[in-house]
Amino acid sequence: MPSIGLSKPLNISREIMPRHVAIIMDGNGRWAKLRGRPRIFGHKYGAERVREIVEQAGQCGIEVLTLYAFSDENWKRPIEEIGVIMHLLEHYLRKERDELNRKNVQFRVIGDLSKLSSSLRNLVLETRTMLSGNSGLILNVALSYGARAEMTRAVAAIAAQLAAGQLKPEQIDQELVSSNLDTAGLPDPDLVIRTSGEQRISNFLLWQAAYSEFYFTPIMWPDFTRDEFTKALESFASRERRFGLTSAQVESSNQAASMQKMESRPC
């Protein structure tokens, strides 16, 4: 069983806390296999871990937490495993949405919802509406999601606007593309975390992660505790993000910012 609890406090100034953290929650099946249990056992405990990380993200003042729950490619898995994952998603939303509402959490979902069962799709939409008035952490779930499919939908939407005469080719820029993606209105992820030791992006937020920092850990998702999340945030805070600038330019900018009052966000 995954351990629960927070033993290590974290103090990172607001200026260097990531606004948006995205997590590829990998390793549920292998975690179960190492314990001689079926893959669905790992998915069950992986779902329990979500609650803990969502709570910590909210406490830290992170604005957006995107969780890669189910990819386009995952539809190729055994039908029994897909059924269990969908059941766990439905169970999580029904069980947690009142608590998410009490904690002022917003809820969004990205991906092709048309592939979901009508009951799960309706539950997702109901939950989104129920939590839409909140102003805290945005819990953004990537469900039946693939970045290439997302970008294809965006291109098709822009093409339709061109064909209708609503848009001119010279008006197409990066902002327009971003506004037609599933993540429209959200900041790009500052930090992308992948658990279980794999070091690839797996068709996740390809456009949005252009300047993200990446954190790969061998810890499998059911064992990704608050302390492990803290390590990822501390790693992010220790990095220099240049966005094409030189180190000297970044240092000059940081010196100017340091003259302002720094506020810590303990979590």
MARLUMKOL-99619 format. One record per residue: residue in three letters; x negated, y, z of N, C-alpha, C in turn. Coordinates in steps of 0.1 Angstrom, whole numbers. Example, Ala and Ser with C-alpha at 12.3 -4.5 7.8 and 13.67 -1.06 7.14 Angstrom:
// residues 2
('ala', (-132, -57, 78), (-123, -45, 78), (-132, -33, 78))
('ser', (-128, -22, 71), (-137, -11, 71), (-129, 0, 79))
***
This chain:
// residues 267
('met', (-8, -12, 0), (0, 0, 0), (-9, 12, 0))
('pro', (-5, 23, -8), (-13, 35, -8), (-13, 42, 6))
('ser', (-24, 47, 9), (-25, 55, 22), (-18, 68, 20))
('ile', (-12, 73, 31), (-5, 86, 31), (-12, 95, 41))
('gly', (-12, 108, 37), (-17, 118, 47), (-28, 127, 42))
('leu', (-30, 138, 49), (-40, 148, 45), (-50, 149, 56))
('ser', (-63, 146, 54), (-73, 147, 64), (-83, 158, 62))
('lys', (-83, 163, 50), (-93, 173, 47), (-87, 186, 42))
('pro', (-88, 197, 50), (-82, 210, 46), (-89, 216, 34))
('leu', (-83, 224, 26), (-89, 230, 15), (-86, 245, 15))
('asn', (-96, 253, 13), (-95, 267, 13), (-101, 272, 0))
('ile', (-93, 276, -10), (-97, 282, -22), (-90, 295, -25))
('ser', (-98, 305, -28), (-91, 318, -30), (-81, 317, -42))
('arg', (-72, 326, -41), (-61, 326, -51), (-67, 328, -65))
('glu', (-78, 336, -66), (-84, 340, -79), (-89, 328, -86))
('ile', (-94, 317, -79), (-100, 306, -85), (-91, 293, -84))
('met', (-79, 294, -78), (-70, 283, -78), (-64, 281, -91))
('pro', (-64, 269, -97), (-58, 267, -110), (-43, 270, -110))
('arg', (-39, 278, -120), (-24, 281, -121), (-17, 268, -125))
('his', (-22, 261, -134), (-15, 249, -140), (-25, 237, -139))
('val', (-20, 227, -133), (-27, 214, -132), (-19, 203, -139))
('ala', (-26, 196, -148), (-19, 185, -155), (-26, 172, -152))
('ile', (-18, 161, -150), (-24, 149, -145), (-19, 137, -154))
('ile', (-29, 130, -159), (-27, 117, -166), (-27, 106, -155))
('met', (-16, 102, -151), (-15, 92, -140), (-17, 78, -145))
('asp', (-30, 74, -145), (-34, 62, -151), (-38, 51, -141))
('gly', (-36, 39, -144), (-42, 28, -136), (-32, 20, -127))
('asn', (-19, 23, -129), (-9, 15, -121), (-10, 0, -123))
('gly', (-10, -4, -136), (-10, -18, -139), (-23, -25, -134))
('arg', (-34, -19, -136), (-47, -25, -132), (-48, -25, -116))
('trp', (-42, -15, -110), (-42, -15, -95), (-34, -27, -90))
('ala', (-23, -30, -96), (-15, -42, -92), (-22, -55, -95))
('lys', (-28, -55, -107), (-35, -68, -111), (-46, -71, -101))
('leu', (-54, -61, -97), (-64, -63, -87), (-59, -69, -74))
('arg', (-46, -67, -71), (-40, -73, -59), (-32, -85, -62))
('gly', (-33, -91, -74), (-26, -103, -78), (-11, -101, -79))
('arg', (-7, -89, -82), (7, -86, -83), (11, -82, -98))
('pro', (23, -83, -101), (27, -78, -115), (26, -63, -117))
('arg', (25, -59, -129), (23, -45, -132), (33, -36, -126))
('ile', (46, -41, -125), (57, -32, -120), (54, -29, -105))
('phe', (47, -37, -98), (43, -34, -84), (35, -21, -84))
('gly', (26, -19, -94), (17, -7, -94), (26, 5, -98))
('his', (35, 3, -107), (44, 15, -111), (52, 19, -99))
('lys', (56, 10, -90), (64, 14, -79), (56, 22, -69))
('tyr', (44, 18, -66), (36, 26, -57), (31, 39, -64))
('gly', (29, 39, -77), (25, 51, -84), (36, 61, -82))
('ala', (49, 57, -83), (60, 66, -81), (60, 73, -67))
('glu', (56, 65, -57), (55, 70, -43), (44, 81, -42))
('arg', (34, 79, -50), (23, 88, -49), (27, 102, -55))
('val', (36, 102, -64), (40, 115, -70), (46, 124, -60))
('arg', (53, 119, -50), (59, 128, -40), (48, 135, -32))
('glu', (38, 128, -29), (27, 134, -21), (20, 145, -28))
('ile', (17, 143, -41), (9, 152, -49), (17, 164, -52))
('val', (30, 162, -55), (39, 174, -58), (40, 183, -45))
('glu', (41, 177, -34), (41, 185, -21), (29, 193, -19))
('gln', (17, 186, -22), (5, 193, -20), (3, 205, -30))
('ala', (7, 202, -42), (6, 213, -52), (14, 225, -48))
('gly', (26, 223, -43), (34, 234, -39), (28, 241, -27))
('gln', (22, 234, -18), (15, 240, -6), (3, 248, -10))
('cys', (-4, 244, -21), (-16, 251, -25), (-13, 264, -33))
('gly', (-1, 266, -37), (3, 277, -45), (0, 275, -60))
('ile', (-1, 263, -64), (-2, 260, -79), (11, 263, -85))
('glu', (11, 270, -97), (23, 274, -103), (30, 263, -111))
('val', (22, 255, -118), (28, 244, -126), (20, 231, -124))
('leu', (27, 220, -122), (21, 207, -122), (28, 198, -132))
('thr', (20, 195, -143), (25, 186, -153), (21, 172, -151))
('leu', (30, 163, -151), (27, 149, -149), (30, 141, -161))
('tyr', (20, 133, -166), (22, 125, -178), (29, 112, -174))
('ala', (42, 111, -174), (49, 100, -169), (51, 89, -179))
('phe', (53, 92, -192), (56, 82, -202), (53, 87, -215))
('ser', (45, 81, -223), (41, 86, -236), (49, 80, -247))
('asp', (48, 86, -259), (54, 80, -271), (49, 66, -273))
('glu', (36, 64, -271), (30, 51, -273), (35, 40, -263))
('asn', (39, 45, -251), (43, 35, -241), (56, 28, -245))
('trp', (63, 33, -255), (75, 25, -260), (71, 12, -266))
('lys', (58, 10, -269), (54, -3, -274), (52, -13, -264))
('arg', (52, -10, -251), (50, -19, -240), (62, -29, -239))
('pro', (60, -40, -232), (70, -50, -230), (83, -44, -225))
('ile', (94, -48, -230), (107, -42, -227), (110, -42, -212))
('glu', (106, -53, -205), (108, -54, -191), (101, -43, -183))
('glu', (88, -40, -187), (81, -30, -181), (87, -16, -183))
('ile', (91, -14, -196), (98, -1, -199), (110, 1, -190))
('gly', (118, -9, -189), (130, -9, -181), (127, -5, -166))
('val', (116, -11, -161), (112, -8, -147), (108, 7, -146))
('ile', (100, 12, -155), (95, 26, -155), (107, 35, -155))
('met', (116, 33, -164), (128, 41, -166), (137, 41, -153))
('his', (138, 29, -147), (145, 28, -135), (139, 36, -124))
('leu', (125, 36, -123), (118, 43, -113), (120, 58, -115))
('leu', (119, 63, -127), (121, 77, -130), (135, 81, -126))
('glu', (145, 73, -129), (159, 77, -125), (160, 77, -110))
('his', (154, 67, -104), (155, 66, -89), (148, 78, -82))
('tyr', (136, 82, -88), (129, 93, -82), (137, 106, -83))
('leu', (144, 108, -95), (151, 121, -96), (163, 121, -87))
('arg', (170, 110, -86), (182, 109, -77), (178, 111, -63))
('lys', (167, 105, -59), (163, 105, -45), (157, 118, -41))
('glu', (149, 124, -50), (141, 135, -46), (146, 149, -50))
('arg', (156, 150, -58), (159, 163, -63), (165, 172, -53))
('asp', (172, 167, -43), (177, 175, -32), (165, 181, -24))
('glu', (155, 172, -22), (144, 177, -14), (136, 187, -22))
('leu', (134, 185, -35), (128, 194, -44), (135, 208, -44))
('asn', (148, 207, -43), (156, 220, -43), (153, 227, -30))
('arg', (152, 220, -19), (150, 226, -6), (136, 232, -5))
('lys', (127, 227, -13), (113, 232, -13), (111, 242, -25))
('asn', (122, 246, -31), (121, 257, -41), (114, 253, -53))
('val', (114, 240, -57), (107, 235, -68), (116, 236, -81))
('gln', (110, 241, -92), (117, 241, -104), (114, 228, -112))
('phe', (122, 224, -121), (120, 211, -129), (121, 214, -144))
('arg', (111, 209, -151), (111, 209, -165), (107, 196, -171))
('val', (110, 194, -183), (106, 181, -189), (102, 184, -204))
('ile', (91, 178, -208), (86, 179, -222), (86, 166, -229))
('gly', (89, 165, -242), (89, 152, -249), (102, 151, -257))
('asp', (103, 139, -263), (115, 136, -271), (125, 129, -263))
('leu', (135, 137, -257), (145, 131, -249), (155, 122, -256))
('ser', (155, 124, -269), (165, 116, -277), (163, 101, -276))
('lys', (150, 97, -272), (147, 83, -271), (151, 77, -258))
('leu', (156, 85, -248), (160, 80, -235), (174, 75, -236))
('ser', (177, 67, -226), (191, 63, -225), (200, 75, -221))
('ser', (212, 75, -225), (221, 86, -222), (222, 90, -207))
('ser', (222, 79, -199), (223, 82, -184), (211, 89, -179))
('leu', (199, 85, -183), (187, 91, -179), (185, 105, -185))
('arg', (189, 106, -197), (188, 120, -204), (197, 129, -196))
('asn', (209, 125, -194), (219, 134, -186), (214, 138, -173))
('leu', (208, 128, -166), (202, 130, -152), (191, 141, -153))
('val', (182, 139, -163), (171, 149, -165), (177, 163, -167))
('leu', (186, 164, -176), (192, 177, -179), (200, 183, -167))
('glu', (207, 175, -159), (214, 179, -147), (204, 184, -137))
('thr', (193, 177, -135), (182, 180, -125), (176, 194, -129))
('arg', (173, 195, -142), (167, 208, -147), (177, 220, -144))
('thr', (189, 218, -146), (199, 228, -143), (200, 231, -128))
('met', (201, 220, -121), (202, 221, -106), (191, 229, -100))
('leu', (179, 228, -105), (167, 234, -99), (163, 247, -106))
('ser', (170, 251, -116), (166, 262, -125), (166, 275, -118))
('gly', (173, 277, -107), (173, 290, -100), (162, 291, -90))
('asn', (153, 281, -88), (142, 281, -79), (131, 289, -84))
('ser', (122, 293, -75), (111, 302, -80), (97, 297, -76))
('gly', (96, 285, -70), (84, 279, -66), (77, 271, -77))
('leu', (69, 261, -73), (62, 252, -82), (71, 247, -93))
('ile', (66, 247, -105), (73, 241, -117), (68, 227, -118))
('leu', (76, 217, -116), (72, 203, -118), (76, 200, -132))
('asn', (67, 198, -141), (69, 196, -155), (65, 182, -159))
('val', (75, 174, -162), (73, 160, -165), (72, 157, -180))
('ala', (61, 151, -184), (60, 147, -198), (66, 133, -200))
('leu', (77, 132, -206), (85, 120, -207), (88, 117, -222))
('ser', (84, 105, -226), (85, 102, -240), (78, 113, -248))
('tyr', (66, 116, -244), (59, 127, -249), (46, 123, -257))
('gly', (44, 129, -268), (31, 128, -275), (28, 141, -281))
('ala', (15, 145, -279), (11, 159, -284), (12, 160, -299))
('arg', (9, 150, -306), (9, 151, -321), (24, 153, -325))
('ala', (33, 145, -319), (47, 147, -322), (52, 160, -319))
('glu', (48, 166, -307), (52, 179, -303), (47, 189, -313))
('met', (35, 188, -318), (29, 198, -327), (36, 197, -341))
('thr', (40, 184, -344), (48, 182, -357), (61, 189, -356))
('arg', (68, 188, -344), (81, 195, -343), (79, 210, -344))
('ala', (68, 215, -338), (66, 229, -339), (64, 234, -353))
('val', (56, 226, -361), (54, 230, -375), (67, 229, -383))
('ala', (75, 219, -380), (88, 218, -387), (97, 230, -384))
('ala', (97, 234, -371), (105, 246, -367), (101, 258, -374))
('ile', (87, 260, -374), (82, 272, -381), (85, 272, -396))
('ala', (84, 260, -402), (87, 259, -416), (101, 262, -419))
('ala', (110, 258, -410), (125, 261, -412), (127, 276, -411))
('gln', (120, 283, -402), (121, 297, -402), (116, 304, -414))
('leu', (106, 299, -420), (100, 304, -432), (110, 302, -444))
('ala', (116, 290, -444), (125, 287, -455), (138, 295, -454))
('ala', (142, 299, -442), (154, 307, -440), (151, 322, -442))
('gly', (139, 325, -445), (135, 339, -446), (135, 347, -433))
('gln', (134, 340, -422), (133, 346, -409), (119, 350, -405))
('leu', (110, 345, -413), (96, 346, -409), (87, 347, -422))
('lys', (77, 355, -421), (67, 356, -432), (54, 349, -428))
('pro', (47, 343, -438), (35, 336, -435), (25, 343, -427))
('glu', (24, 356, -429), (14, 364, -422), (18, 367, -408))
('gln', (30, 363, -404), (34, 364, -390), (31, 352, -381))
('ile', (26, 342, -388), (22, 330, -381), (9, 332, -374))
('asp', (9, 331, -360), (-3, 332, -353), (-3, 322, -341))
('gln', (-13, 322, -333), (-14, 312, -322), (-2, 314, -312))
('glu', (2, 326, -310), (13, 329, -300), (26, 323, -306))
('leu', (28, 324, -319), (40, 318, -325), (40, 303, -324))
('val', (29, 297, -326), (28, 282, -325), (31, 278, -310))
('ser', (24, 285, -301), (27, 282, -287), (41, 283, -283))
('ser', (48, 293, -289), (62, 295, -285), (71, 285, -291))
('asn', (66, 277, -300), (74, 266, -306), (71, 252, -300))
('leu', (62, 252, -291), (58, 239, -284), (68, 236, -273))
('asp', (67, 224, -268), (76, 220, -257), (73, 229, -244))
('thr', (60, 233, -243), (56, 240, -231), (58, 255, -232))
('ala', (66, 260, -242), (68, 274, -243), (71, 281, -230))
('gly', (64, 292, -227), (67, 299, -215), (58, 295, -203))
('leu', (51, 284, -205), (42, 280, -194), (28, 284, -197))
('pro', (20, 286, -187), (5, 289, -189), (-1, 276, -193))
('asp', (-12, 277, -201), (-19, 265, -205), (-26, 259, -193))
('pro', (-28, 246, -193), (-34, 239, -181), (-48, 244, -179))
('asp', (-51, 248, -167), (-65, 251, -163), (-73, 239, -160))
('leu', (-67, 229, -155), (-73, 216, -150), (-65, 204, -155))
('val', (-72, 195, -162), (-65, 182, -165), (-73, 171, -158))
('ile', (-65, 164, -150), (-71, 153, -142), (-66, 139, -149))
('arg', (-76, 130, -150), (-72, 116, -154), (-77, 107, -144))
('thr', (-69, 98, -139), (-73, 88, -129), (-76, 75, -136))
('ser', (-82, 66, -129), (-85, 52, -132), (-98, 50, -140))
('gly', (-106, 60, -142), (-119, 59, -149), (-119, 60, -164))
('glu', (-108, 61, -170), (-108, 63, -185), (-111, 78, -187))
('gln', (-119, 80, -198), (-123, 94, -202), (-118, 97, -216))
('arg', (-106, 99, -217), (-100, 103, -230), (-87, 110, -227))
('ile', (-82, 118, -237), (-70, 126, -235), (-57, 120, -238))
('ser', (-58, 109, -246), (-46, 101, -249), (-34, 109, -254))
('asn', (-36, 117, -264), (-25, 124, -270), (-17, 133, -261))
('phe', (-24, 139, -252), (-17, 147, -241), (-21, 162, -242))
('leu', (-12, 171, -245), (-14, 185, -245), (-26, 189, -253))
('leu', (-27, 184, -265), (-38, 187, -274), (-40, 202, -277))
('trp', (-30, 209, -279), (-31, 223, -282), (-34, 231, -269))
('gln', (-26, 228, -259), (-26, 235, -247), (-40, 234, -239))
('ala', (-46, 222, -241), (-58, 219, -233), (-71, 224, -239))
('ala', (-70, 233, -249), (-82, 237, -257), (-93, 243, -248))
('tyr', (-89, 249, -237), (-99, 255, -228), (-98, 250, -213))
('ser', (-91, 238, -212), (-90, 232, -199), (-103, 227, -194))
('glu', (-104, 226, -180), (-115, 219, -174), (-109, 205, -172))
('phe', (-118, 195, -173), (-114, 181, -172), (-121, 174, -160))
('tyr', (-113, 166, -153), (-118, 159, -141), (-114, 145, -142))
('phe', (-124, 136, -144), (-122, 122, -145), (-126, 115, -132))
('thr', (-117, 106, -127), (-120, 99, -114), (-118, 84, -116))
('pro', (-126, 76, -110), (-124, 61, -111), (-112, 57, -102))
('ile', (-107, 66, -93), (-96, 62, -85), (-83, 60, -93))
('met', (-77, 49, -91), (-64, 46, -98), (-53, 54, -92))
('trp', (-43, 56, -100), (-32, 65, -95), (-26, 62, -82))
('pro', (-23, 49, -79), (-17, 46, -66), (-26, 50, -54))
('asp', (-39, 51, -56), (-48, 55, -46), (-52, 69, -47))
('phe', (-46, 77, -55), (-50, 91, -57), (-43, 99, -46))
('thr', (-49, 100, -35), (-44, 107, -23), (-45, 122, -23))
('arg', (-40, 128, -13), (-42, 143, -11), (-57, 146, -11))
('asp', (-65, 138, -4), (-79, 140, -4), (-86, 140, -18))
('glu', (-81, 130, -26), (-86, 129, -39), (-82, 141, -48))
('phe', (-70, 146, -46), (-65, 158, -53), (-74, 170, -48))
('thr', (-77, 171, -35), (-85, 181, -30), (-99, 181, -37))
('lys', (-105, 170, -39), (-118, 169, -46), (-117, 174, -60))
('ala', (-106, 171, -67), (-104, 177, -80), (-103, 192, -80))
('leu', (-96, 197, -71), (-94, 212, -70), (-108, 219, -66))
('glu', (-115, 212, -57), (-128, 218, -54), (-138, 217, -65))
('ser', (-137, 207, -73), (-146, 206, -85), (-143, 217, -95))
('phe', (-130, 219, -97), (-126, 230, -105), (-131, 244, -100))
('ala', (-130, 246, -87), (-134, 259, -82), (-149, 261, -83))
('ser', (-156, 250, -84), (-171, 252, -85), (-176, 255, -99))
('arg', (-167, 254, -109), (-172, 255, -123), (-171, 270, -128))
('glu', (-179, 273, -137), (-179, 286, -144), (-171, 285, -157))
('arg', (-160, 292, -158), (-152, 292, -170), (-155, 304, -178))
('arg', (-161, 302, -190), (-166, 313, -198), (-157, 318, -209))
('phe', (-149, 309, -214), (-140, 312, -225), (-147, 319, -237))
('gly', (-159, 314, -240), (-166, 320, -251), (-176, 331, -248))
('leu', (-175, 336, -235), (-184, 347, -231), (-197, 341, -226))
('thr', (-207, 350, -223), (-219, 345, -217), (-218, 345, -202))
('ser', (-228, 338, -196), (-227, 337, -181), (-229, 351, -175))
('ala', (-237, 360, -182), (-239, 373, -176), (-226, 381, -177))
('gln', (-218, 379, -187), (-205, 386, -188), (-196, 381, -178))
('val', (-195, 368, -176), (-187, 362, -166), (-191, 367, -152))
('glu', (-204, 368, -149), (-208, 373, -136), (-205, 387, -134))
('ser', (-206, 395, -144), (-202, 409, -142), (-187, 411, -139))
('ser', (-179, 403, -146), (-164, 403, -143), (-161, 398, -129))
('asn', (-168, 388, -125), (-166, 382, -111), (-170, 392, -101))
('gln', (-181, 400, -103), (-185, 410, -93), (-175, 421, -92))
('ala', (-169, 424, -103), (-158, 434, -102), (-146, 429, -94))
('ala', (-143, 416, -97), (-132, 410, -90), (-134, 409, -75))
('ser', (-147, 406, -71), (-151, 403, -57), (-149, 416, -49))
('met', (-148, 427, -55), (-147, 440, -48), (-132, 441, -42))
('gln', (-124, 433, -48), (-110, 433, -43), (-108, 423, -32))
('lys', (-98, 425, -24), (-96, 416, -13), (-93, 402, -18))
('met', (-99, 392, -12), (-97, 378, -15), (-87, 372, -5))
('glu', (-77, 365, -10), (-68, 358, -2), (-69, 343, -3))
('ser', (-71, 336, 8), (-72, 322, 7), (-59, 315, 7))
('arg', (-59, 303, 1), (-47, 295, 0), (-50, 281, 6))
('pro', (-48, 280, 20), (-51, 267, 26), (-41, 257, 21))
('cys', (-46, 245, 18), (-36, 234, 15), (-43, 221, 18))
***
